[in-house]
């Protein structure tokens, strides 16, 4: 028969006899376990929210990678068009003045081709740098989302264990 033993000693169900029994410290321990479980489960909800936010940020960063790829391709196409117009204009001017494709005319065309290649390489390299930056952001957000998911799972396990501990304490005291 269980008995409330406010002072923790004596009685047929006292803790000292390992037979269970209700005590202030036992009830306080159960309340503490339940409070800890509530805290862990509340923390779990916050971790789930953080995971969702990081997953969203990861998706945005991945979209930025694709947008940067498209923007770089557009810039390269614009630069290529400008390059072709420049070469075409220079070729027409040389031919219009009755000069052949030799000497200074070839030097001018070679210089224009070099400038075009340099501009193309600069655009492509900057595009890759930007894409890499966005990809690193996406990877970092994915890592944060995974960390939040792990914290969420740990909080769930901690909350369940504390509930189990409280139930075991109640069962022990009732015995």
Backbone as numpy.savetxt, mean C-alpha at the origin, in Angstrom:
# Nx Ny Nz CAx CAy CAz Cx Cy Cz
-20.56 -26.52 44.98 -21.40 -25.34 44.98 -20.52 -24.11 44.98
-20.74 -23.21 44.02 -19.95 -21.99 43.91 -20.42 -20.97 44.93
-19.47 -20.18 45.36 -19.80 -19.18 46.35 -19.03 -17.91 46.04
-19.64 -16.73 46.32 -18.93 -15.47 46.11 -18.01 -15.26 47.28
-16.73 -15.22 47.00 -15.73 -15.06 48.04 -15.04 -13.74 47.81
-15.59 -12.67 48.32 -15.12 -11.33 48.05 -13.67 -11.12 48.47
-13.21 -11.81 49.44 -11.88 -11.57 49.96 -10.88 -12.63 49.52
-11.31 -13.59 48.72 -10.39 -14.56 48.14 -9.96 -15.65 49.08
-10.51 -15.80 50.22 -10.09 -16.86 51.13 -11.29 -17.54 51.75
-11.14 -18.80 52.12 -12.18 -19.53 52.81 -13.34 -19.90 51.92
-14.32 -20.59 52.45 -15.52 -20.98 51.70 -15.29 -22.25 50.90
-16.38 -22.85 50.49 -16.27 -24.13 49.80 -15.78 -23.98 48.37
-15.91 -22.80 47.78 -15.47 -22.64 46.39 -14.32 -21.65 46.27
-13.51 -21.48 47.29 -12.44 -20.49 47.28 -11.36 -20.85 46.26
-10.69 -19.81 45.68 -9.60 -20.03 44.72 -8.49 -20.85 45.35
-8.26 -20.64 46.63 -7.14 -21.31 47.28 -7.32 -22.83 47.27
-8.54 -23.30 47.17 -8.76 -24.74 47.14 -8.81 -25.26 45.71
-8.59 -24.39 44.71 -8.59 -24.74 43.29 -9.93 -25.29 42.83
-10.96 -25.00 43.54 -12.27 -25.47 43.16 -13.10 -24.41 42.48
-12.53 -23.28 42.19 -13.28 -22.20 41.55 -13.79 -21.24 42.58
-14.92 -20.66 42.32 -15.51 -19.70 43.23 -15.41 -18.30 42.67
-16.31 -17.45 43.10 -16.35 -16.07 42.63 -15.53 -15.22 43.58
-14.68 -14.39 43.03 -13.92 -13.45 43.84 -13.86 -12.13 43.09
-13.59 -11.07 43.83 -13.49 -9.76 43.21 -12.39 -9.77 42.15
-11.26 -10.36 42.48 -10.17 -10.39 41.52 -10.52 -11.24 40.30
-11.27 -12.33 40.51 -11.68 -13.18 39.39 -12.64 -12.45 38.47
-13.62 -11.76 39.04 -14.57 -10.99 38.24 -13.86 -9.84 37.54
-12.93 -9.20 38.23 -12.16 -8.12 37.61 -11.33 -8.64 36.45
-10.77 -9.84 36.61 -10.00 -10.44 35.52 -10.86 -10.72 34.31
-12.07 -11.23 34.54 -13.01 -11.49 33.44 -13.36 -10.17 32.75
-13.64 -9.14 33.54 -13.98 -7.84 32.96 -12.81 -7.30 32.15
-11.60 -7.49 32.66 -10.41 -7.05 31.94 -10.24 -7.80 30.62
-10.50 -9.11 30.66 -10.40 -9.91 29.43 -11.43 -9.45 28.40
-12.64 -9.19 28.86 -13.69 -8.74 27.94 -13.35 -7.36 27.38
-12.85 -6.47 28.24 -12.44 -5.15 27.78 -11.30 -5.24 26.77
-10.34 -6.13 27.04 -9.24 -6.32 26.10 -9.73 -6.87 24.77
-10.71 -7.77 24.82 -11.28 -8.33 23.58 -11.97 -7.24 22.77
-12.73 -6.40 23.46 -13.41 -5.30 22.77 -12.37 -4.36 22.14
-11.31 -4.07 22.87 -10.26 -3.20 22.34 -9.61 -3.83 21.11
-9.30 -5.12 21.17 -8.68 -5.80 20.02 -9.61 -5.81 18.81
-10.89 -6.07 19.06 -11.84 -6.13 17.94 -12.07 -4.74 17.35
-12.04 -3.71 18.18 -12.14 -2.33 17.67 -10.90 -1.99 16.86
-9.74 -2.39 17.33 -8.49 -2.18 16.60 -8.53 -2.89 15.26
-9.14 -4.07 15.24 -9.27 -4.83 14.01 -10.05 -4.04 12.96
-11.10 -3.37 13.38 -11.89 -2.56 12.45 -11.06 -1.42 11.88
-10.26 -0.78 12.71 -9.38 0.28 12.23 -8.34 -0.24 11.26
-7.80 -1.42 11.55 -6.81 -2.03 10.66 -7.45 -2.39 9.32
-8.68 -2.85 9.35 -9.39 -3.18 8.10 -9.61 -1.92 7.27
-9.93 -0.83 7.93 -10.12 0.44 7.23 -8.80 0.90 6.61
-7.71 0.80 7.36 -6.40 1.19 6.84 -6.03 0.32 5.64
-6.30 -0.96 5.75 -6.00 -1.86 4.62 -6.75 -1.41 3.36
-8.01 -1.07 3.52 -8.81 -0.60 2.39 -8.25 0.68 1.79
-7.81 1.59 2.64 -7.24 2.85 2.16 -5.94 2.62 1.40
-5.09 1.75 1.94 -3.82 1.45 1.25 -4.07 0.72 -0.07
-5.05 -0.16 -0.10 -5.37 -0.87 -1.34 -5.87 0.12 -2.39
-6.67 1.07 -1.98 -7.14 2.11 -2.90 -5.97 2.93 -3.43
-5.07 3.33 -2.54 -3.90 4.11 -2.95 -3.02 3.31 -3.90
-2.90 2.01 -3.66 -2.13 1.15 -4.56 -2.75 1.15 -5.95
-4.07 1.05 -6.02 -4.76 1.07 -7.31 -4.56 2.38 -8.04
-4.58 3.48 -7.32 -4.36 4.80 -7.94 -2.93 4.89 -8.48
-1.97 4.42 -7.70 -0.58 4.48 -8.16 -0.39 3.60 -9.40
-1.05 2.44 -9.45 -0.97 1.59 -10.64 -1.61 2.28 -11.85
-2.69 3.01 -11.62 -3.29 3.79 -12.71 -2.33 4.87 -13.19
-1.61 5.48 -12.25 -0.62 6.50 -12.60 0.47 5.92 -13.49
0.86 4.67 -13.23 1.87 4.01 -14.08 1.35 3.93 -15.51
0.13 3.47 -15.66 -0.45 3.33 -17.01 -0.63 4.70 -17.68
-1.05 5.70 -16.92 -1.19 7.04 -17.48 0.15 7.60 -17.93
1.18 7.35 -17.14 2.51 7.84 -17.51 3.01 7.15 -18.78
2.72 5.86 -18.91 3.09 5.15 -20.15 2.42 5.81 -21.35
1.14 6.12 -21.22 0.40 6.75 -22.31 0.92 8.16 -22.59
1.16 8.92 -21.54 1.67 10.29 -21.71 3.04 10.28 -22.38
3.88 9.34 -22.00 5.20 9.24 -22.62 5.08 8.90 -24.10
4.20 7.97 -24.43 4.00 7.61 -25.84 3.50 8.80 -26.64
2.62 9.60 -26.07 2.12 10.80 -26.77 3.26 11.80 -26.98
4.06 12.03 -25.93 5.18 12.97 -26.05 6.17 12.49 -27.12
6.43 11.18 -27.14 7.34 10.64 -28.14 6.79 10.82 -29.56
5.49 10.62 -29.72 4.87 10.80 -31.04 4.93 12.26 -31.47
4.68 13.17 -30.52 4.75 14.60 -30.83 6.18 14.99 -31.23
7.13 14.48 -30.49 8.53 14.80 -30.79 8.93 14.22 -32.14
8.49 13.00 -32.44 8.80 12.38 -33.73 8.21 13.19 -34.88
6.99 13.66 -34.70 6.35 14.47 -35.74 7.12 15.77 -35.96
7.51 16.41 -34.88 8.28 17.65 -34.98 9.62 17.39 -35.67
10.26 16.28 -35.33 11.53 15.91 -35.93 11.37 15.73 -37.45
10.35 15.00 -37.84 10.12 14.75 -39.27 9.82 16.05 -40.02
9.07 16.96 -39.37 8.80 18.25 -40.01 10.09 19.06 -40.18
10.93 19.04 -39.18 12.19 19.77 -39.26 13.07 19.23 -40.38
13.23 17.92 -40.45 14.05 17.30 -41.51 13.43 17.59 -42.88
12.12 17.49 -42.97 11.45 17.77 -44.24 11.65 19.21 -44.68
11.53 20.14 -43.75 11.71 21.56 -44.07 13.14 21.83 -44.52
14.10 21.27 -43.78 15.50 21.48 -44.13 15.82 20.89 -45.51
15.31 19.70 -45.78 15.56 19.05 -47.08 14.95 19.89 -48.21
13.75 20.40 -48.00 13.09 21.22 -49.02 13.85 22.52 -49.25
14.34 23.14 -48.17 15.08 24.39 -48.32 16.39 24.18 -49.10
17.08 23.10 -48.77 18.33 22.81 -49.47 18.05 22.56 -50.95
17.04 21.78 -51.22 16.70 21.47 -52.62 16.19 22.71 -53.34
15.43 23.55 -52.64 14.88 24.76 -53.25 15.95 25.76 -53.63
17.05 25.71 -52.95 18.13 26.64 -53.25 19.10 26.06 -54.29
18.77 24.87 -54.77 19.57 24.26 -55.82 20.82 23.58 -55.32
20.88 23.33 -54.02 22.06 22.64 -53.50 21.79 21.15 -53.44
22.82 20.36 -53.53 22.68 18.91 -53.41 22.84 18.48 -51.97
22.60 17.22 -51.73 22.73 16.65 -50.39 24.21 16.37 -50.12
24.95 17.44 -49.87 26.38 17.29 -49.60 26.84 18.44 -48.72
28.03 18.30 -48.16 28.65 19.37 -47.38 27.81 19.86 -46.22
27.60 21.20 -46.23 26.88 21.86 -45.13 25.45 21.34 -44.99
24.81 21.01 -46.08 23.44 20.49 -46.02 23.40 19.18 -45.25
24.35 18.31 -45.52 24.41 17.04 -44.77 24.75 17.27 -43.31
25.64 18.21 -43.04 25.99 18.54 -41.65 24.76 19.02 -40.88
23.95 19.86 -41.53 22.73 20.37 -40.92 21.73 19.24 -40.65
21.55 18.36 -41.62 20.63 17.23 -41.43 21.14 16.29 -40.33
22.45 16.02 -40.33 23.02 15.14 -39.30 22.79 15.74 -37.91
23.01 17.04 -37.78 22.80 17.71 -36.50 21.33 17.61 -36.06
20.43 17.78 -36.99 19.00 17.69 -36.68 18.62 16.28 -36.26
19.18 15.28 -36.93 18.91 13.88 -36.57 19.43 13.60 -35.16
20.63 14.10 -34.84 21.19 13.90 -33.50 20.31 14.56 -32.44
19.84 15.77 -32.72 18.97 16.46 -31.77 17.66 15.70 -31.58
17.14 15.17 -32.68 15.90 14.38 -32.59 16.09 13.13 -31.76
17.21 12.45 -31.96 17.50 11.24 -31.18 17.68 11.57 -29.71
18.35 12.67 -29.43 18.56 13.10 -28.05 17.22 13.45 -27.37
16.38 14.17 -28.09 15.06 14.52 -27.53 14.24 13.26 -27.27
14.27 12.31 -28.20 13.53 11.06 -28.03 14.04 10.29 -26.80
15.36 10.19 -26.66 15.95 9.47 -25.52 15.59 10.15 -24.20
15.59 11.48 -24.19 15.25 12.23 -22.97 13.80 11.97 -22.57
12.90 12.03 -23.52 11.47 11.79 -23.23 11.27 10.37 -22.73
11.88 9.40 -23.41 11.72 8.00 -23.02 12.29 7.74 -21.62
13.46 8.29 -21.35 14.09 8.08 -20.04 13.27 8.71 -18.92
12.81 9.93 -19.13 11.99 10.59 -18.10 10.69 9.83 -17.88
10.11 9.32 -18.95 8.90 8.51 -18.81 9.14 7.27 -17.96
10.27 6.59 -18.19 10.60 5.39 -17.40 10.86 5.74 -15.94
11.51 6.87 -15.71 11.74 7.31 -14.32 10.41 7.54 -13.62
9.50 8.24 -14.28 8.19 8.52 -13.68 7.40 7.23 -13.45
7.41 6.34 -14.43 6.70 5.06 -14.28 7.26 4.28 -13.11
8.59 4.24 -12.99 9.23 3.53 -11.89 8.84 4.12 -10.54
8.76 5.44 -10.48 8.36 6.11 -9.24 6.94 5.71 -8.84
6.04 5.73 -9.79 4.66 5.33 -9.50 4.59 3.85 -9.11
5.38 3.02 -9.75 5.37 1.59 -9.42 5.90 1.36 -8.01
6.93 2.12 -7.61 7.44 2.02 -6.25 6.38 2.44 -5.24
5.63 3.49 -5.56 4.54 3.90 -4.68 3.51 2.79 -4.55
3.14 2.19 -5.68 2.15 1.11 -5.66 2.65 -0.04 -4.80
3.92 -0.40 -4.94 4.49 -1.49 -4.16 4.50 -1.16 -2.67
4.82 0.09 -2.34 4.82 0.51 -0.93 3.42 0.43 -0.34
2.43 0.89 -1.10 1.05 0.83 -0.62 0.59 -0.62 -0.47
1.03 -1.50 -1.37 0.67 -2.92 -1.25 1.27 -3.49 0.03
2.51 -3.11 0.33 3.14 -3.57 1.57 2.41 -3.06 2.81
1.99 -1.81 2.78 1.24 -1.25 3.90 -0.11 -1.96 4.05
-0.75 -2.26 2.93 -2.03 -2.97 2.98 -1.84 -4.36 3.59
-0.76 -5.03 3.21 -0.48 -6.36 3.78 -0.20 -6.27 5.27
0.54 -5.23 5.68 0.83 -5.05 7.11 -0.46 -4.78 7.89
-1.34 -3.96 7.32 -2.62 -3.68 7.98 -3.46 -4.95 8.07
-3.43 -5.78 7.03 -4.18 -7.05 7.05 -3.63 -7.97 8.13
-2.30 -8.01 8.27 -1.69 -8.84 9.32 -2.09 -8.33 10.70
-2.07 -7.00 10.88 -2.48 -6.43 12.17 -3.95 -6.73 12.45
-4.76 -6.67 11.40 -6.19 -6.99 11.54 -6.37 -8.43 12.00
-5.64 -9.35 11.37 -5.74 -10.76 11.75 -5.24 -10.99 13.17
-4.14 -10.32 13.54 -3.61 -10.47 14.89 -4.60 -9.94 15.93
-5.26 -8.82 15.62 -6.25 -8.27 16.55 -7.44 -9.22 16.69
-7.84 -9.83 15.60 -8.95 -10.79 15.66 -8.57 -11.98 16.53
-7.39 -12.54 16.31 -6.95 -13.69 17.11 -6.84 -13.29 18.57
-6.24 -12.11 18.85 -6.13 -11.65 20.23 -7.48 -11.47 20.88
-8.43 -10.89 20.15 -9.78 -10.71 20.70 -10.46 -12.02 21.00
-10.34 -12.97 20.09 -10.97 -14.29 20.29 -10.33 -15.00 21.48
-9.00 -14.92 21.59 -8.33 -15.56 22.72 -8.74 -14.94 24.05
-8.90 -13.62 24.07 -9.33 -12.96 25.31 -10.76 -13.33 25.68
-11.61 -13.47 24.68 -12.98 -13.93 24.95 -12.94 -15.35 25.51
-12.10 -16.19 24.90 -11.95 -17.56 25.40 -11.42 -17.60 26.81
-10.46 -16.73 27.11 -9.91 -16.66 28.46 -10.98 -16.22 29.46
-11.79 -15.24 29.07 -12.88 -14.79 29.95 -13.88 -15.92 30.18
-14.22 -16.64 29.13 -15.18 -17.75 29.26 -14.62 -18.84 30.16
-13.33 -19.14 30.01 -12.71 -20.16 30.84 -12.68 -19.71 32.30
-12.44 -18.44 32.53 -12.41 -17.93 33.91 -13.79 -18.01 34.54
-14.83 -17.67 33.75 -16.20 -17.75 34.27 -16.53 -19.21 34.58
-16.16 -20.10 33.67 -16.45 -21.53 33.91 -15.71 -22.03 35.14
-14.48 -21.60 35.32 -13.70 -22.02 36.47 -14.31 -21.50 37.76
-14.76 -20.23 37.75 -15.35 -19.64 38.95 -16.70 -20.27 39.27
-17.41 -20.71 38.23 -18.73 -21.29 38.46 -18.63 -22.72 38.95
-17.47 -23.33 38.77 -17.31 -24.74 39.16 -17.32 -24.93 40.65
